[in-house]
């Protein structure tokens, strides 16, 4: 499965290692995403996400979600949906 652009980081909260992502495509728990924009692009599986501080299992185009991230990201990083991490 080729990478598909699904959104962009709109904010990063270092004190909780969380990113806000503005979606231009749907996303659900279990999907694998890739962050691009820094020196080290990285992938991670979506294990949880929130909309307006409430847990959700999926989000649609236009939503802004919050997720925990395993590495530092910056505003403007591009987010892609990828195939599952093996």
Phi and psi in radians as a Rosetta constraint file:
Dihedral C 1 N 2 CA 2 C 2 CIRCULARHARMONIC -1.223 0.35
Dihedral N 2 CA 2 C 2 N 3 CIRCULARHARMONIC 2.809 0.35
Dihedral C 2 N 3 CA 3 C 3 CIRCULARHARMONIC -1.195 0.35
Dihedral N 3 CA 3 C 3 N 4 CIRCULARHARMONIC 2.498 0.35
Dihedral C 3 N 4 CA 4 C 4 CIRCULARHARMONIC -2.199 0.35
Dihedral N 4 CA 4 C 4 N 5 CIRCULARHARMONIC 2.179 0.35
Dihedral C 4 N 5 CA 5 C 5 CIRCULARHARMONIC -1.142 0.35
Dihedral N 5 CA 5 C 5 N 6 CIRCULARHARMONIC 2.210 0.35
Dihedral C 5 N 6 CA 6 C 6 CIRCULARHARMONIC -2.150 0.35
Dihedral N 6 CA 6 C 6 N 7 CIRCULARHARMONIC -0.096 0.35
Dihedral C 6 N 7 CA 7 C 7 CIRCULARHARMONIC 2.897 0.35
Dihedral N 7 CA 7 C 7 N 8 CIRCULARHARMONIC -2.917 0.35
Dihedral C 7 N 8 CA 8 C 8 CIRCULARHARMONIC -2.554 0.35
Dihedral N 8 CA 8 C 8 N 9 CIRCULARHARMONIC 2.512 0.35
Dihedral C 8 N 9 CA 9 C 9 CIRCULARHARMONIC -1.194 0.35
Dihedral N 9 CA 9 C 9 N 10 CIRCULARHARMONIC 2.168 0.35
Dihedral C 9 N 10 CA 10 C 10 CIRCULARHARMONIC -1.778 0.35
Dihedral N 10 CA 10 C 10 N 11 CIRCULARHARMONIC -0.263 0.35
Dihedral C 10 N 11 CA 11 C 11 CIRCULARHARMONIC -2.920 0.35
Dihedral N 11 CA 11 C 11 N 12 CIRCULARHARMONIC 2.747 0.35
Dihedral C 11 N 12 CA 12 C 12 CIRCULARHARMONIC -2.364 0.35
Dihedral N 12 CA 12 C 12 N 13 CIRCULARHARMONIC 2.371 0.35
Dihedral C 12 N 13 CA 13 C 13 CIRCULARHARMONIC -2.049 0.35
Dihedral N 13 CA 13 C 13 N 14 CIRCULARHARMONIC 1.641 0.35
Dihedral C 13 N 14 CA 14 C 14 CIRCULARHARMONIC -1.062 0.35
Dihedral N 14 CA 14 C 14 N 15 CIRCULARHARMONIC -0.621 0.35
Dihedral C 14 N 15 CA 15 C 15 CIRCULARHARMONIC -1.146 0.35
Dihedral N 15 CA 15 C 15 N 16 CIRCULARHARMONIC -0.320 0.35
Dihedral C 15 N 16 CA 16 C 16 CIRCULARHARMONIC -2.201 0.35
Dihedral N 16 CA 16 C 16 N 17 CIRCULARHARMONIC 0.135 0.35
Dihedral C 16 N 17 CA 17 C 17 CIRCULARHARMONIC 0.898 0.35
Dihedral N 17 CA 17 C 17 N 18 CIRCULARHARMONIC 0.871 0.35
Dihedral C 17 N 18 CA 18 C 18 CIRCULARHARMONIC -2.183 0.35
Dihedral N 18 CA 18 C 18 N 19 CIRCULARHARMONIC 2.592 0.35
Dihedral C 18 N 19 CA 19 C 19 CIRCULARHARMONIC -2.142 0.35
Dihedral N 19 CA 19 C 19 N 20 CIRCULARHARMONIC 2.510 0.35
Dihedral C 19 N 20 CA 20 C 20 CIRCULARHARMONIC -1.711 0.35
Dihedral N 20 CA 20 C 20 N 21 CIRCULARHARMONIC 2.317 0.35
Dihedral C 20 N 21 CA 21 C 21 CIRCULARHARMONIC -2.209 0.35
Dihedral N 21 CA 21 C 21 N 22 CIRCULARHARMONIC 2.199 0.35
Dihedral C 21 N 22 CA 22 C 22 CIRCULARHARMONIC -1.537 0.35
Dihedral N 22 CA 22 C 22 N 23 CIRCULARHARMONIC 2.051 0.35
Dihedral C 22 N 23 CA 23 C 23 CIRCULARHARMONIC -1.542 0.35
Dihedral N 23 CA 23 C 23 N 24 CIRCULARHARMONIC 2.458 0.35
Dihedral C 23 N 24 CA 24 C 24 CIRCULARHARMONIC -2.052 0.35
Dihedral N 24 CA 24 C 24 N 25 CIRCULARHARMONIC 0.214 0.35
Dihedral C 24 N 25 CA 25 C 25 CIRCULARHARMONIC -2.777 0.35
Dihedral N 25 CA 25 C 25 N 26 CIRCULARHARMONIC 2.757 0.35
Dihedral C 25 N 26 CA 26 C 26 CIRCULARHARMONIC -1.189 0.35
Dihedral N 26 CA 26 C 26 N 27 CIRCULARHARMONIC 2.745 0.35
Dihedral C 26 N 27 CA 27 C 27 CIRCULARHARMONIC -2.634 0.35
Dihedral N 27 CA 27 C 27 N 28 CIRCULARHARMONIC 2.560 0.35
Dihedral C 27 N 28 CA 28 C 28 CIRCULARHARMONIC -2.444 0.35
Dihedral N 28 CA 28 C 28 N 29 CIRCULARHARMONIC 2.857 0.35
Dihedral C 28 N 29 CA 29 C 29 CIRCULARHARMONIC -1.057 0.35
Dihedral N 29 CA 29 C 29 N 30 CIRCULARHARMONIC 2.398 0.35
Dihedral C 29 N 30 CA 30 C 30 CIRCULARHARMONIC 1.753 0.35
Dihedral N 30 CA 30 C 30 N 31 CIRCULARHARMONIC -0.351 0.35
Dihedral C 30 N 31 CA 31 C 31 CIRCULARHARMONIC -1.195 0.35
Dihedral N 31 CA 31 C 31 N 32 CIRCULARHARMONIC 2.687 0.35
Dihedral C 31 N 32 CA 32 C 32 CIRCULARHARMONIC -1.901 0.35
Dihedral N 32 CA 32 C 32 N 33 CIRCULARHARMONIC 2.296 0.35
Dihedral C 32 N 33 CA 33 C 33 CIRCULARHARMONIC -2.116 0.35
Dihedral N 33 CA 33 C 33 N 34 CIRCULARHARMONIC 2.794 0.35
Dihedral C 33 N 34 CA 34 C 34 CIRCULARHARMONIC -2.230 0.35
Dihedral N 34 CA 34 C 34 N 35 CIRCULARHARMONIC 2.339 0.35
Dihedral C 34 N 35 CA 35 C 35 CIRCULARHARMONIC -1.716 0.35
Dihedral N 35 CA 35 C 35 N 36 CIRCULARHARMONIC 2.304 0.35
Dihedral C 35 N 36 CA 36 C 36 CIRCULARHARMONIC -2.266 0.35
Dihedral N 36 CA 36 C 36 N 37 CIRCULARHARMONIC 2.426 0.35
Dihedral C 36 N 37 CA 37 C 37 CIRCULARHARMONIC 2.595 0.35
Dihedral N 37 CA 37 C 37 N 38 CIRCULARHARMONIC -0.310 0.35
Dihedral C 37 N 38 CA 38 C 38 CIRCULARHARMONIC -1.919 0.35
Dihedral N 38 CA 38 C 38 N 39 CIRCULARHARMONIC -2.921 0.35
Dihedral C 38 N 39 CA 39 C 39 CIRCULARHARMONIC -1.209 0.35
Dihedral N 39 CA 39 C 39 N 40 CIRCULARHARMONIC -0.582 0.35
Dihedral C 39 N 40 CA 40 C 40 CIRCULARHARMONIC -2.119 0.35
Dihedral N 40 CA 40 C 40 N 41 CIRCULARHARMONIC 1.741 0.35
Dihedral C 40 N 41 CA 41 C 41 CIRCULARHARMONIC -1.174 0.35
Dihedral N 41 CA 41 C 41 N 42 CIRCULARHARMONIC 2.579 0.35
Dihedral C 41 N 42 CA 42 C 42 CIRCULARHARMONIC -2.606 0.35
Dihedral N 42 CA 42 C 42 N 43 CIRCULARHARMONIC 2.746 0.35
Dihedral C 42 N 43 CA 43 C 43 CIRCULARHARMONIC -1.950 0.35
Dihedral N 43 CA 43 C 43 N 44 CIRCULARHARMONIC 2.672 0.35
Dihedral C 43 N 44 CA 44 C 44 CIRCULARHARMONIC -2.752 0.35
Dihedral N 44 CA 44 C 44 N 45 CIRCULARHARMONIC 2.707 0.35
Dihedral C 44 N 45 CA 45 C 45 CIRCULARHARMONIC -1.537 0.35
Dihedral N 45 CA 45 C 45 N 46 CIRCULARHARMONIC 2.451 0.35
Dihedral C 45 N 46 CA 46 C 46 CIRCULARHARMONIC -1.358 0.35
Dihedral N 46 CA 46 C 46 N 47 CIRCULARHARMONIC 1.991 0.35
Dihedral C 46 N 47 CA 47 C 47 CIRCULARHARMONIC -1.806 0.35
Dihedral N 47 CA 47 C 47 N 48 CIRCULARHARMONIC -0.426 0.35
Dihedral C 47 N 48 CA 48 C 48 CIRCULARHARMONIC -2.799 0.35
Dihedral N 48 CA 48 C 48 N 49 CIRCULARHARMONIC 2.710 0.35
Dihedral C 48 N 49 CA 49 C 49 CIRCULARHARMONIC -2.703 0.35
Dihedral N 49 CA 49 C 49 N 50 CIRCULARHARMONIC 2.793 0.35
Dihedral C 49 N 50 CA 50 C 50 CIRCULARHARMONIC -2.339 0.35
Dihedral N 50 CA 50 C 50 N 51 CIRCULARHARMONIC 2.631 0.35
Dihedral C 50 N 51 CA 51 C 51 CIRCULARHARMONIC -2.198 0.35
Dihedral N 51 CA 51 C 51 N 52 CIRCULARHARMONIC 2.184 0.35
Dihedral C 51 N 52 CA 52 C 52 CIRCULARHARMONIC 0.911 0.35
Dihedral N 52 CA 52 C 52 N 53 CIRCULARHARMONIC 0.755 0.35
Dihedral C 52 N 53 CA 53 C 53 CIRCULARHARMONIC 1.154 0.35
Dihedral N 53 CA 53 C 53 N 54 CIRCULARHARMONIC 0.303 0.35
Dihedral C 53 N 54 CA 54 C 54 CIRCULARHARMONIC -2.041 0.35
Dihedral N 54 CA 54 C 54 N 55 CIRCULARHARMONIC 2.292 0.35
Dihedral C 54 N 55 CA 55 C 55 CIRCULARHARMONIC -1.081 0.35
Dihedral N 55 CA 55 C 55 N 56 CIRCULARHARMONIC 2.421 0.35
Dihedral C 55 N 56 CA 56 C 56 CIRCULARHARMONIC -2.371 0.35
Dihedral N 56 CA 56 C 56 N 57 CIRCULARHARMONIC 2.796 0.35
Dihedral C 56 N 57 CA 57 C 57 CIRCULARHARMONIC -1.780 0.35
Dihedral N 57 CA 57 C 57 N 58 CIRCULARHARMONIC -0.271 0.35
Dihedral C 57 N 58 CA 58 C 58 CIRCULARHARMONIC -2.675 0.35
Dihedral N 58 CA 58 C 58 N 59 CIRCULARHARMONIC 2.818 0.35
Dihedral C 58 N 59 CA 59 C 59 CIRCULARHARMONIC -2.499 0.35
Dihedral N 59 CA 59 C 59 N 60 CIRCULARHARMONIC 2.714 0.35
Dihedral C 59 N 60 CA 60 C 60 CIRCULARHARMONIC -2.042 0.35
Dihedral N 60 CA 60 C 60 N 61 CIRCULARHARMONIC 2.989 0.35
Dihedral C 60 N 61 CA 61 C 61 CIRCULARHARMONIC -0.881 0.35
Dihedral N 61 CA 61 C 61 N 62 CIRCULARHARMONIC 2.331 0.35
Dihedral C 61 N 62 CA 62 C 62 CIRCULARHARMONIC 1.669 0.35
Dihedral N 62 CA 62 C 62 N 63 CIRCULARHARMONIC -0.335 0.35
Dihedral C 62 N 63 CA 63 C 63 CIRCULARHARMONIC -1.271 0.35
Dihedral N 63 CA 63 C 63 N 64 CIRCULARHARMONIC 2.685 0.35
Dihedral C 63 N 64 CA 64 C 64 CIRCULARHARMONIC -2.020 0.35
Dihedral N 64 CA 64 C 64 N 65 CIRCULARHARMONIC 2.047 0.35
Dihedral C 64 N 65 CA 65 C 65 CIRCULARHARMONIC -1.896 0.35
Dihedral N 65 CA 65 C 65 N 66 CIRCULARHARMONIC 2.776 0.35
Dihedral C 65 N 66 CA 66 C 66 CIRCULARHARMONIC -2.024 0.35
Dihedral N 66 CA 66 C 66 N 67 CIRCULARHARMONIC 2.306 0.35
Dihedral C 66 N 67 CA 67 C 67 CIRCULARHARMONIC -2.388 0.35
Dihedral N 67 CA 67 C 67 N 68 CIRCULARHARMONIC 2.678 0.35
Dihedral C 67 N 68 CA 68 C 68 CIRCULARHARMONIC -1.349 0.35
Dihedral N 68 CA 68 C 68 N 69 CIRCULARHARMONIC 2.416 0.35
Dihedral C 68 N 69 CA 69 C 69 CIRCULARHARMONIC -2.093 0.35
Dihedral N 69 CA 69 C 69 N 70 CIRCULARHARMONIC 2.584 0.35
Dihedral C 69 N 70 CA 70 C 70 CIRCULARHARMONIC -1.532 0.35
Dihedral N 70 CA 70 C 70 N 71 CIRCULARHARMONIC -0.171 0.35
Dihedral C 70 N 71 CA 71 C 71 CIRCULARHARMONIC -2.415 0.35
Dihedral N 71 CA 71 C 71 N 72 CIRCULARHARMONIC 2.833 0.35
Dihedral C 71 N 72 CA 72 C 72 CIRCULARHARMONIC -1.155 0.35
Dihedral N 72 CA 72 C 72 N 73 CIRCULARHARMONIC 2.361 0.35
Dihedral C 72 N 73 CA 73 C 73 CIRCULARHARMONIC -2.203 0.35
Dihedral N 73 CA 73 C 73 N 74 CIRCULARHARMONIC 2.923 0.35
Dihedral C 73 N 74 CA 74 C 74 CIRCULARHARMONIC -2.221 0.35
Dihedral N 74 CA 74 C 74 N 75 CIRCULARHARMONIC 2.749 0.35
Dihedral C 74 N 75 CA 75 C 75 CIRCULARHARMONIC -0.959 0.35
Dihedral N 75 CA 75 C 75 N 76 CIRCULARHARMONIC 2.337 0.35
Dihedral C 75 N 76 CA 76 C 76 CIRCULARHARMONIC 1.725 0.35
Dihedral N 76 CA 76 C 76 N 77 CIRCULARHARMONIC -0.239 0.35
Dihedral C 76 N 77 CA 77 C 77 CIRCULARHARMONIC -1.041 0.35
Dihedral N 77 CA 77 C 77 N 78 CIRCULARHARMONIC 2.460 0.35
Dihedral C 77 N 78 CA 78 C 78 CIRCULARHARMONIC -1.505 0.35
Dihedral N 78 CA 78 C 78 N 79 CIRCULARHARMONIC 2.564 0.35
Dihedral C 78 N 79 CA 79 C 79 CIRCULARHARMONIC -2.124 0.35
Dihedral N 79 CA 79 C 79 N 80 CIRCULARHARMONIC 2.305 0.35
Dihedral C 79 N 80 CA 80 C 80 CIRCULARHARMONIC -2.187 0.35
Dihedral N 80 CA 80 C 80 N 81 CIRCULARHARMONIC 2.554 0.35
Dihedral C 80 N 81 CA 81 C 81 CIRCULARHARMONIC -1.557 0.35
Dihedral N 81 CA 81 C 81 N 82 CIRCULARHARMONIC 2.354 0.35
Dihedral C 81 N 82 CA 82 C 82 CIRCULARHARMONIC -2.215 0.35
Dihedral N 82 CA 82 C 82 N 83 CIRCULARHARMONIC 3.122 0.35
Dihedral C 82 N 83 CA 83 C 83 CIRCULARHARMONIC -1.255 0.35
Dihedral N 83 CA 83 C 83 N 84 CIRCULARHARMONIC 2.852 0.35
Dihedral C 83 N 84 CA 84 C 84 CIRCULARHARMONIC -1.079 0.35
Dihedral N 84 CA 84 C 84 N 85 CIRCULARHARMONIC 2.528 0.35
Dihedral C 84 N 85 CA 85 C 85 CIRCULARHARMONIC -1.237 0.35
Dihedral N 85 CA 85 C 85 N 86 CIRCULARHARMONIC 2.310 0.35
